[in-house]
Amino acid sequence: MRARKWVWLGMLLTGASCVQILDADKPYRNVSEAPDPVTPCIADANCDDQNPCTIDTCLSEGVCGWSHVEDGPLAGQIAGDCKRDDCVEGVVVPMIDDADVEDDDESCTTDTCANGFPVHTALDENTSCTIGEAPGSCKSGTCIIECNAQNPCEDSNPCTEDLCNASIGSCTFVPLDGTPTPGAAPLAGDCKLSICVAGKDTAIADDSDIPDDANTCTLDVCTNGVPSNPAQAAGTPCMPGDTNVCDGVSACVECTEPSHCVNIVEDECTKRTCVNNKCEPMYMDTSTVAGKLLQKPGDCRIAVCDGFGGTASAIDNTDLPVDGNPCTKDICTNGVPSNPNEPQNLVCGVGLVCNATGKCVGCNTASQCAGTDDFCKTRTCNNNQCGFSFAAAGADLPMGQTAGDCKVLECDGMGNIITSVLQSDVPVDGNACTQDLCSIQGNPSNPPTAVNSPCLVNGNDACDGNGTCKKSLGKACTMGSQCVSTFCVDGYCCNGACTATCKSCNVSGSLGTCSNVPKGTDDGVCVGSTVSCNAGECDKENGQACSANSNCLSGFCVDGVCCNSSCTSLCKACNLPNSVGTCTNLPLLQTDPPTCSGSLACDGAGSCKFKNGSTCPPLPSDCISGYCADGVCCNSACSGVCQACTAAKTGGTTGTCSNILAGTDPDNECTGTINCNSIGICSP
């Protein structure tokens, strides 16, 4: 039992955030007064928090609330444990209770408590004692009952098995445990069950032994062995399928609210009410309108309640007799309906008007018809129907035509204005160098006339093919844009750019045509020792191809081009790229056969010298590199230790300075037995 109380206490302390608690008369959601969550309920039994120090209540809002029981000892203490459980502000608190002496069921001991723990002191030897109803004497704090065949053992305790140990002549009472108490008569609905526990008849909780009070408006509940019959929630049916309901305080009644009165048929004139838990009808007075099914639309009357559950008819001049005819009025006069005609010509719809007899028609006059009159159609009104009178097909409109658009506006015979092709309506732009045309599709255009078509505008006399009148060939000009040919050369419109040497566009007898200047004249282009034109040519300038010195202004035809000098020195040429016509040094290492070839090559400065790898000449400066090492022209001075410039010593290329082969010392540069290594130093 104590273990379960500690479980309750732990649940209260650790689960407080999930419980709603009521402190005295002030409800609060949990120990930290957080508002949520809440526990829904319909009865107090739904709110059991397993805490004996709280009162469980299902509030009217349908959520659980809890309040503290009065501080003090709990009921149902564990007897004889020298302790007591008290309620303190809704929490179970264990206390020391030396008055709660434990009975060890031994008559040969004195039972006391010391600081909350049981103490059992043995009585004097041979003190009289009893076990149940059997007399005996104390031996070392134990009551001994003598027995024999004539005096059997009997302690009158149904929860012990009585045995006589014949060998020692004393009784042994074996306690029963966990079995129903022999001979115990159960009390129905007390939420208890009698069983033997350690040899004692003990009542334990049996929550299946519910207390049935035969009241359908209460719940039959066992809570940890405590029976109760809390009331069912108000509005709960007393029995399944029953129209009667529980009133929330354990009684079965007709109703607690009008919705429970299902036996009263409700409509607009009869309403359900619940008075003192009894169902009663409430009849509506004449201010209440009866149901839609009882109304007759358009009769200028209204059905209302009569105060006795029935209906009556009253005047309603707002219930107009709508006949759906826009050409009649809908009128109620003191409850009498009528539909007189609306005035003639009242609009009764889109494109519709009322006639004199109350009908909605298309027109009374042609002016009321939709649309407008124009040259191709005129509105008509015949027999109250709108129509049109159409002009003949092909009739040209007298107004609105656009000159020069290759089109004509005309009637199609069905009242429509259409646009047709009129190829005679050409677009005259007044430009002598364009054509005025209409296509078959009726598209106007002004394409240019052919090049050199005649025209006469401000002294210009020929079309340029782009719609502009300009000057023809041979006409005086100052710029190319004035000419049909686009070329203005030597002050005349010319047939070309005429930029060639010894050509002109102002040669007498050939004005406007690019021609050779007369033989023996100078056109100002030719320069040099020969400046005369001859059949359109003059002597050639430097860099031009030639076959003889006589072709060139310089008088030097070298390497197939006119050159600025004779250019006869070794390692020079006049046809090098970017220097054609100028005598220039040949590039480094290029040969100039037959003299400068083989082991010789040009040094890029106009001299022929020995290439790297060649046998050294008398002077190192005769090598292209300027260095001579190991008897050959070398790419550097190659004066370092363990370096050489021949393949025999380095294993590389003759003429290129490299490290001497590892393990050798051909020049005896290293001392003793030391030789050159692979990285160019002496190493053992």
C-alpha positions in Angstrom: 0.0 0.0 0.0 2.8 2.4 0.9 4.5 1.7 -2.5 1.3 2.8 -4.3 1.1 6.0 -2.3 4.6 6.9 -3.3 3.6 6.2 -6.9 0.7 8.7 -6.5 3.0 11.3 -5.0 5.5 10.9 -7.9 2.7 11.2 -10.4 1.5 14.4 -8.7 5.0 16.0 -8.6 6.3 14.9 -12.0 3.1 15.0 -13.9 1.8 18.3 -12.5 2.0 20.0 -15.9 -0.6 17.6 -17.3 -3.2 18.2 -14.4 -5.7 21.0 -13.7 -5.7 21.8 -10.0 -8.2 23.8 -8.0 -6.6 25.6 -5.0 -9.5 26.0 -2.5 -12.1 27.9 -4.5 -9.7 29.3 -7.1 -9.1 26.9 -10.1 -5.7 26.8 -11.7 -4.4 24.7 -14.5 -1.2 23.3 -12.9 1.4 24.1 -10.3 2.9 26.7 -12.6 -0.6 28.1 -13.5 -0.1 27.3 -17.2 -3.5 27.3 -18.9 -3.2 24.1 -20.9 -3.6 21.2 -21.5 -7.1 20.4 -19.9 -8.7 17.1 -19.3 -12.2 16.7 -20.8 -14.9 14.9 -18.7 -18.6 14.1 -18.4 -18.5 12.8 -14.8 -16.2 13.1 -11.7 -15.1 9.5 -12.3 -13.3 10.7 -15.5 -11.1 13.0 -13.4 -9.4 10.4 -11.1 -5.8 11.7 -10.7 -4.8 8.8 -8.4 -4.0 11.3 -5.6 -5.9 10.7 -2.3 -5.1 14.3 -1.3 -7.3 15.9 -4.0 -11.0 16.0 -4.7 -11.8 15.1 -8.3 -14.5 17.2 -9.9 -16.0 17.4 -13.5 -16.7 21.1 -13.9 -19.7 22.6 -15.7 -17.4 23.5 -18.6 -16.8 19.8 -19.3 -13.2 19.8 -18.0 -11.7 18.3 -14.9 -10.8 20.3 -11.8 -9.1 19.3 -8.5 -9.2 20.8 -5.0 -7.2 20.0 -1.9 -8.7 17.8 0.8 -8.4 19.2 4.4 -4.9 18.9 5.7 -4.4 15.9 8.1 -4.0 12.1 8.2 -5.2 10.1 5.3 -7.8 7.4 5.7 -6.7 3.9 5.1 -3.2 4.1 6.8 -0.9 1.1 6.9 -1.5 -0.2 10.4 1.5 -0.9 12.6 4.3 0.6 10.5 5.1 3.3 13.0 4.4 5.9 10.3 1.5 8.0 9.1 0.7 9.6 5.7 -0.7 13.1 6.0 -2.2 15.4 3.3 -0.4 18.8 3.2 -1.7 21.3 0.6 -2.9 18.5 -1.7 0.3 16.4 -1.4 0.9 13.1 0.4 3.6 13.7 3.1 5.0 10.7 5.2 5.3 11.3 9.0 6.8 9.4 12.0 3.9 8.0 14.2 5.2 6.0 17.3 1.6 5.4 18.3 1.0 3.3 15.2 2.4 0.1 16.8 2.9 -3.0 14.6 1.1 -6.1 15.8 3.3 -9.0 15.0 0.5 -11.5 15.9 2.7 -12.9 18.6 1.2 -12.9 22.1 4.6 -13.5 23.6 6.0 -10.1 22.7 5.4 -6.5 23.6 4.9 -4.3 20.5 6.3 -0.7 20.5 7.7 1.9 18.1 11.1 3.6 18.3 11.7 6.6 16.0 9.4 5.3 13.3 10.5 1.6 13.4 8.6 -1.4 15.0 10.2 -3.1 18.1 9.0 -6.5 19.5 10.2 -7.3 23.0 9.8 -11.0 24.3 7.7 -11.7 27.5 9.0 -13.7 30.4 9.3 -17.5 29.9 6.2 -19.6 30.6 3.9 -16.5 30.5 0.4 -17.6 29.4 -0.4 -16.9 25.8 -2.9 -17.7 23.1 -2.9 -18.3 19.3 -6.3 -17.5 18.1 -8.4 -19.3 20.8 -5.8 -21.9 21.6 -4.0 -21.4 25.0 -0.2 -21.9 25.4 2.9 -20.6 27.1 5.7 -18.3 26.1 9.1 -19.8 25.1 11.8 -17.4 23.9 9.2 -14.9 22.8 7.1 -17.4 20.9 3.7 -18.8 22.0 3.9 -22.7 22.1 0.6 -24.6 21.9 0.9 -28.3 23.1 -1.0 -30.9 21.1 -1.6 -34.7 20.9 -4.1 -37.1 19.5 -6.7 -36.1 22.1 -5.9 -32.3 21.9 -5.8 -31.3 18.2 -4.6 -27.9 17.0 -7.3 -25.2 16.4 -6.7 -21.4 16.3 -10.1 -20.5 14.8 -8.3 -18.6 12.0 -9.6 -19.5 8.5 -6.3 -18.2 7.0 -4.0 -20.7 8.7 -3.5 -24.4 8.2 -3.5 -26.1 11.7 -0.9 -28.8 12.0 0.3 -30.9 15.1 4.0 -31.9 15.1 3.7 -35.2 17.0 7.5 -35.5 17.4 7.7 -32.4 19.6 4.1 -32.3 20.7 3.4 -28.7 19.6 1.1 -27.0 17.1 2.2 -25.3 13.9 -0.1 -22.8 12.2 0.9 -22.4 8.5 -0.3 -19.0 7.2 -2.2 -19.1 3.9 -1.3 -16.3 1.3 -3.0 -15.2 -1.9 -6.0 -17.5 -1.7 -9.6 -16.5 -1.1 -10.5 -16.5 2.6 -12.2 -19.9 3.3 -15.8 -19.4 4.4 -15.8 -15.6 3.7 -19.2 -14.4 2.3 -18.6 -11.6 -0.3 -20.7 -8.4 -0.1 -21.9 -7.5 -3.6 -21.0 -4.0 -4.8 -18.5 -3.1 -2.0 -15.5 -3.0 -4.4 -13.7 -5.5 -2.1 -12.5 -9.1 -2.2 -11.5 -11.1 0.9 -8.3 -13.1 0.6 -5.7 -14.5 2.9 -2.5 -12.4 3.2 0.3 -13.8 5.3 -2.3 -15.8 7.4 -4.8 -12.9 7.9 -8.2 -12.4 6.4 -7.7 -9.2 4.4 -10.1 -7.1 2.3 -8.4 -5.9 -0.9 -9.7 -3.5 -3.7 -11.7 -5.2 -6.4 -12.8 -2.5 -8.9 -14.7 -5.1 -10.9 -17.2 -5.5 -8.0 -19.1 -2.3 -9.0 -21.9 -0.9 -6.8 -25.0 -1.2 -9.0 -27.7 1.1 -7.6 -30.2 0.3 -10.4 -30.3 4.0 -11.4 -29.6 4.6 -15.1 -28.8 8.2 -14.4 -25.8 7.4 -12.3 -22.5 5.7 -13.0 -21.5 2.6 -11.1 -17.8 3.1 -10.2 -15.1 1.5 -8.1 -12.1 3.7 -7.4 -9.2 1.8 -5.7 -11.8 -0.2 -3.7 -14.1 2.7 -2.9 -17.6 2.4 -4.3 -19.5 5.5 -5.7 -22.5 6.4 -7.9 -21.8 9.8 -9.5 -24.5 11.4 -11.6 -24.6 11.0 -15.4 -24.0 14.2 -17.4 -27.2 16.3 -18.0 -28.8 15.3 -21.4 -27.6 11.7 -21.4 -30.4 9.4 -22.5 -31.8 7.5 -19.5 -31.8 4.3 -21.6 -30.6 3.5 -25.1 -33.2 4.7 -27.6 -35.2 6.5 -24.8 -36.4 10.1 -25.3 -36.1 10.8 -21.6 -32.8 12.2 -20.4 -30.8 12.5 -17.2 -30.9 15.8 -15.4 -27.3 15.8 -14.2 -28.2 15.1 -10.6 -29.2 11.5 -10.9 -32.8 11.8 -11.9 -34.5 10.7 -15.2 -36.7 13.5 -16.7 -38.4 14.4 -19.9 -35.9 17.1 -20.8 -33.3 19.5 -19.8 -33.4 21.6 -23.0 -36.0 22.1 -25.8 -34.1 19.9 -28.2 -34.9 16.8 -26.0 -38.7 17.3 -26.8 -38.7 15.3 -30.0 -42.3 14.2 -29.5 -43.4 17.8 -30.2 -43.5 18.4 -34.0 -41.9 21.8 -34.5 -42.7 24.3 -37.3 -42.8 28.1 -37.6 -46.0 28.3 -35.5 -45.1 25.7 -32.9 -41.9 25.6 -30.9 -40.5 23.2 -28.3 -39.9 24.4 -24.8 -38.6 22.6 -21.6 -40.1 24.0 -18.4 -39.2 22.4 -15.1 -37.9 19.3 -17.0 -41.3 19.0 -18.8 -41.8 19.3 -22.5 -44.4 21.9 -23.5 -45.4 23.4 -26.9 -45.1 27.2 -27.4 -47.5 28.7 -30.0 -46.4 31.7 -32.0 -48.6 34.8 -32.4 -49.6 36.7 -35.6 -46.2 38.5 -35.7 -44.6 35.3 -36.9 -44.8 34.4 -40.6 -45.9 30.8 -41.4 -43.8 28.5 -43.5 -43.0 28.9 -47.2 -45.2 26.0 -48.2 -48.2 27.8 -46.8 -47.5 31.0 -48.7 -49.1 31.7 -52.2 -46.7 34.1 -54.0 -48.3 37.1 -55.8 -51.8 37.0 -54.0 -51.2 40.2 -52.0 -51.6 38.2 -48.8 -49.4 36.4 -46.2 -50.0 33.4 -44.0 -49.1 34.1 -40.3 -49.4 32.1 -37.1 -52.7 32.4 -35.2 -51.4 31.9 -31.7 -52.9 28.4 -31.3 -50.6 26.4 -33.5 -52.5 27.1 -36.7 -52.3 29.8 -39.4 -54.3 32.9 -40.6 -54.3 35.0 -43.8 -53.4 38.7 -43.6 -53.1 41.5 -46.2 -49.6 41.9 -47.6 -49.4 44.6 -50.3 -45.7 43.8 -50.8 -46.6 40.3 -52.2 -46.9 41.7 -55.7 -48.6 39.7 -58.5 -45.5 39.4 -60.7 -46.7 38.3 -64.1 -43.3 38.4 -65.8 -44.5 41.0 -68.3 -42.3 44.1 -68.4 -45.1 46.0 -70.1 -47.6 45.6 -67.2 -47.4 46.9 -63.7 -47.5 44.5 -60.6 -49.9 46.1 -58.1 -51.5 45.1 -54.7 -54.4 47.3 -53.6 -55.7 46.4 -50.1 -54.9 42.8 -50.7 -56.2 42.7 -54.3 -53.7 41.9 -57.1 -53.8 43.6 -60.6 -51.6 44.0 -63.7 -52.4 47.3 -65.7 -50.4 48.2 -68.9 -47.2 50.3 -68.7 -47.0 53.5 -70.9 -46.3 53.0 -74.6 -42.6 53.2 -75.6 -41.3 52.1 -72.1 -38.1 50.2 -72.6 -38.9 46.5 -71.8 -35.6 44.9 -72.7 -32.5 45.3 -74.8 -33.7 46.8 -78.1 -37.4 46.3 -77.0 -40.2 48.7 -76.1 -43.8 48.4 -74.9 -46.7 48.9 -77.3 -50.2 50.3 -76.6 -51.6 46.9 -75.7 -49.1 45.9 -73.0 -46.8 43.8 -75.2 -43.0 44.0 -75.4 -42.1 44.5 -79.1 -39.2 45.4 -81.3 -40.3 48.9 -82.1 -43.1 51.4 -82.6 -41.0 53.6 -84.9 -37.9 53.0 -86.9 -35.9 55.4 -84.7 -36.3 53.0 -81.8 -34.4 50.3 -83.7 -30.8 49.5 -82.8 -28.1 50.8 -85.1 -27.6 53.8 -87.3 -28.6 54.8 -90.8 -25.8 55.3 -93.4 -25.4 55.3 -97.2 -25.7 51.5 -97.5 -28.6 50.8 -95.1 -31.6 52.6 -93.6 -33.6 51.3 -90.5 -37.3 50.3 -90.9 -40.1 49.3 -88.4 -42.7 47.0 -90.0 -45.3 45.3 -87.8 -43.4 46.2 -84.7 -40.3 44.5 -86.0 -37.1 46.3 -86.8 -35.4 45.8 -90.2 -33.3 47.6 -92.8 -33.5 48.8 -96.4 -30.2 48.1 -98.3 -28.5 50.1 -101.1 -27.6 48.2 -104.3 -24.4 46.3 -104.4 -21.4 48.2 -106.0 -22.8 51.7 -105.1 -19.7 53.9 -104.3 -19.9 55.9 -101.1 -20.0 59.6 -102.0 -17.8 60.5 -99.0 -14.9 58.9 -97.1 -12.8 57.8 -100.1 -9.0 58.0 -99.9 -7.2 59.1 -103.1 -4.3 57.0 -104.2 -4.9 54.0 -101.9 -5.8 51.6 -104.7 -9.2 51.0 -103.0 -12.8 52.1 -103.1 -15.5 52.1 -100.4 -18.8 50.6 -101.8 -22.0 48.8 -100.6 -22.3 45.0 -100.7 -26.1 45.0 -101.2 -26.6 43.6 -97.6 -26.2 46.9 -95.9 -22.4 46.6 -95.3 -19.7 49.0 -96.4 -16.9 47.0 -98.0 -13.5 47.9 -99.4 -12.7 46.8 -103.0 -9.6 47.0 -105.2 -9.5 49.9 -107.6 -6.2 49.7 -109.7 -6.8 53.0 -111.4 -6.5 54.8 -108.0 -2.7 54.9 -108.2 -0.6 56.6 -105.5 0.9 59.7 -107.3 3.9 60.9 -105.3 5.2 63.5 -107.9 8.6 61.9 -108.1 10.0 61.4 -111.6 12.3 58.6 -110.4 9.5 56.4 -108.9 6.6 54.5 -110.5 2.9 55.0 -109.3 1.5 51.5 -109.1 -1.5 49.5 -107.6 -1.0 45.7 -107.1 -3.7 43.2 -107.9 -4.4 42.9 -104.2 -4.9 46.7 -104.0 -1.6 47.6 -102.3 -0.2 51.0 -103.4 3.5 51.3 -104.0 6.1 53.7 -105.5 9.1 51.6 -106.5 12.1 53.4 -108.1 12.6 53.6 -111.8 15.6 51.9 -113.5 19.1 53.4 -113.2 19.7 56.2 -115.7 16.0 56.7 -116.4 15.7 60.3 -117.7 14.6 63.0 -115.2 15.1 66.8 -114.9 15.4 68.2 -111.4 17.6 71.2 -110.5 20.0 70.4 -113.4 20.2 66.7 -112.6 19.2 64.4 -115.5 19.3 60.7 -114.5 17.6 58.5 -111.9 19.9 56.5 -109.6 17.6 53.5 -109.2 16.8 54.4 -105.7 14.2 57.1 -106.5 16.5 60.1 -106.7 17.3 62.3 -109.7 21.1 62.8 -109.9 23.9 63.7 -112.5 24.8 61.4 -115.3 28.4 60.5 -116.4 30.5 63.5 -117.6 28.4 66.0 -115.6 30.4 68.5 -113.4 30.4 67.6 -109.7 32.0 68.2 -106.4 31.1 65.0 -104.5 30.2 61.4 -105.3 26.7 61.6 -103.8 25.7 64.0 -106.6 26.3 61.3 -109.2 24.3 58.3 -110.3 27.6 56.3 -110.4 28.5 57.6 -106.9 32.0 58.5 -108.2 33.1 62.2 -108.6 36.6 62.1 -110.0 38.7 65.0 -111.3 35.5 67.2 -111.0 33.3 65.0 -113.2 30.8 62.1 -112.5 32.9 59.1 -113.4 32.1 55.4 -114.2 34.5 54.2 -111.5 36.8 55.2 -108.7 39.6 55.7 -111.2 42.4 55.4 -108.7 44.9 53.5 -110.9 48.2 55.2 -111.8 48.2 57.3 -115.0 44.3 57.2 -115.1 41.9 60.2 -115.2 38.2 60.9 -115.7 38.6 64.3 -117.3 40.5 63.2 -120.5 39.2 65.3 -123.3 36.8 63.3 -125.5 36.1 60.8 -122.7 34.7 62.9 -119.9 33.0 60.6 -117.3 35.0 57.6 -118.4 38.1 56.5 -116.5 40.9 56.6 -119.2 44.7 56.6 -119.6 46.3 60.0 -119.4 48.0 61.0 -122.7 51.4 59.5 -123.3 54.3 61.7 -121.9 52.2 63.4 -119.2 52.5 63.2 -115.5 49.3 62.6 -113.5 51.0 63.6 -110.2 51.1 60.0 -108.9 54.3 58.7 -110.4 57.5 59.6 -108.5 61.2 58.8 -108.8 63.8 59.2 -111.6 61.1 58.1 -114.1 57.9 60.1 -113.7 56.2 59.7 -117.1 53.1 57.7 -117.7 53.1 55.2 -120.5 50.0 53.3 -121.5 48.7 53.6 -117.9 51.9 52.7 -116.1 54.9 54.3 -114.5 58.2 53.0 -113.2 57.9 50.8 -110.1 58.6 51.8 -106.5 60.6 49.9 -103.9 59.0 46.6 -102.9 57.3 46.0 -106.2 58.1 42.9 -108.1 60.7 43.3 -110.9 62.7 41.3 -113.4 65.4 43.9 -114.2 66.8 47.0 -112.7 65.2 49.1 -115.4 61.8 48.2 -113.9 62.5 50.1 -110.7 62.6 53.7 -109.7 65.6 52.9 -107.5 67.5 51.1 -110.3 68.0 48.0 -108.1 66.1 44.8 -108.7 67.3 42.6 -105.9 65.8 39.2 -104.8 63.0 39.8 -107.4 61.8 43.2 -105.9 62.7 46.8 -106.5 65.2 47.5 -103.6 66.5 50.7 -101.9 70.1 49.6 -102.6 72.2 47.0 -104.4 72.1 44.9 -101.2 75.1 42.7 -102.3 76.6 42.2 -98.8 76.6 38.7 -97.2 73.7 37.9 -94.8 71.5 40.7 -96.3 68.3 40.5 -98.4 65.6 42.8 -99.8 62.6 40.5 -99.7 62.3 39.8 -96.0 58.7 39.9 -94.6 57.8 43.4 -93.2 60.8 44.8 -95.0 60.2 44.1 -98.7 62.0 46.7 -100.8 64.5 47.6 -98.0 67.9 45.9 -97.7 67.8 44.1 -94.3 70.0 41.7 -92.2 69.0 38.0 -92.4 67.7 36.6 -89.1 69.9 34.8 -86.6 71.1 31.2 -87.8 69.6 31.7 -91.3 72.1 30.6 -94.0 73.1 32.6 -97.1 74.2 30.0 -99.6 76.5 29.2 -101.0 79.1 31.2 -99.0 77.4 31.2 -95.6 76.1 27.6 -95.1 77.1 24.3 -93.6 78.8 25.1 -90.2 78.3 28.8 -90.9 75.2 30.9 -90.4 74.2 34.5 -90.2 74.4 36.2 -86.8 71.4 38.5 -87.3 73.7 41.5 -87.4 74.8 41.2 -91.1 77.8 38.9 -90.5 78.4 35.2 -91.3 79.8 33.2 -88.3 80.3 29.7 -87.0 77.3 27.9 -85.4 77.5 26.3 -81.9 79.2 22.9 -82.2 81.5 23.9 -84.9 85.3 23.8 -84.5 86.5 26.9 -82.9 87.9 29.6 -85.3 91.0 31.6 -84.4 88.8 34.2 -82.5 85.9 33.3 -80.2 84.1 36.4 -81.6 83.8 34.5 -84.9 81.4 32.1 -83.2 77.8 33.2 -83.3 77.6 32.8 -79.5 80.9 34.6 -78.9 82.1 31.6 -76.8 84.6 28.9 -77.6 84.9 25.9 -75.1 86.5 22.4 -75.4 87.5 23.3 -79.0 84.0 24.1 -80.3 81.7 27.1 -80.5 79.6 26.9 -77.3 76.3 28.5 -76.2 78.0 29.9 -73.1 81.5 30.3 -71.5 81.0 26.8 -69.9 83.8 27.5 -67.3 82.2 25.8 -64.3 83.6 22.8 -62.5 82.4 19.5 -64.1 81.0 21.3 -67.1 81.8 20.7 -70.8 80.5 21.5 -74.3 81.1 18.2 -76.2 78.8 15.2 -76.4 81.8 12.9 -75.6 82.1 14.5 -72.2 78.5 15.2 -71.3 76.6 12.6 -73.3 74.5 15.5 -74.5 74.7 17.8 -77.6 78.0 19.2 -78.8 77.9 23.0 -78.6 75.6 23.1 -75.6 77.2 23.5 -72.1 76.1 20.6 -69.8 77.2 18.7 -66.7 80.0 16.1 -67.3 78.9 12.5 -67.2 78.6 11.2 -63.5 81.6 9.1 -62.4 84.0 10.7 -64.9 86.6 13.5 -64.7 87.9 13.9 -68.3 89.5 17.3 -67.5 91.0 16.2 -64.1 89.2 18.9 -62.3 88.5 16.8 -59.2 91.4 15.7 -56.8 92.4 12.2 -55.9 89.8 9.5 -56.7 87.0 12.0 -56.7 84.9 12.3 -59.9 82.1 14.6 -61.1 78.6 13.6 -60.1 75.3 14.0 -62.0 74.6 17.5 -60.7 78.0 19.1 -61.8 80.1 18.9 -58.6 83.1 16.8 -57.5 81.9 14.1 -55.2 83.4 10.8 -53.9 
